[in-house]
Amino acid sequence: MHLETLQLMSKGFIEKIIGNSIETEILENAKNFRKLWESTNIEAFGQNEFFGGKA
């Protein structure tokens, strides 16, 4: 199979599992992240911890 065919099949499979298009899911997550970013005092505990990183 061609790479493009596999990518399209994978995308369709993922969309069927989550019941939403990948683009919509990413957009929704980005909007929620922006709300969290704007409503949180990141400096209170550090940007690295905000992202769940281990320094």
Secondary structure, 3 states (H helix, E strand, C coil): CCHHHHHHHHHHHHHHHHCCCHHHHHHHHHHHHHHHHHHCCHHHCCHHHHCCCCC
